[in-house]
Amino acid sequence: MQTLIPDQDIPWSDIEPGIQRKIMAHNDQLMLVKVRFSQGAIGSLHHHPHTQASYVSKGKFEVTISGDKKILQAGDVYFVPSQEIHGVICLEDGELIDVFNPAREDFL
């Protein structure tokens, strides 16, 4: 397991149109992922058993969690409890830093 991880050492993976992902670090219990969005890209509504905390590092997003919507921008955070339906619409090119507990096996 790597403990000191330069950003440039990890390539972006295309996830869907306008969305790219980098898995920065993980073990069985915790995962940190960067997700880059182009303006207009949609992170479709979905749910998973993992608890998720996300930091908006760049841009502006409309975030929906369990039907509640709010516009969040750089510096803001959202928290998604296990199994809650959530998604985002990117309003300005942006980046999210997602943390999952436990790690998302489906991303590996």
ABEGO torsion letter per residue (X at the ends): XBABBBAAABBBBBABBGBBBBBABBBAABBBBBBBBBBGBBBBBBBBABBBBBBBABEBBBBBBGGBBBBBBBGBBBBBBBGBBBBBBBABBBBBBBBBOBBBAAAX
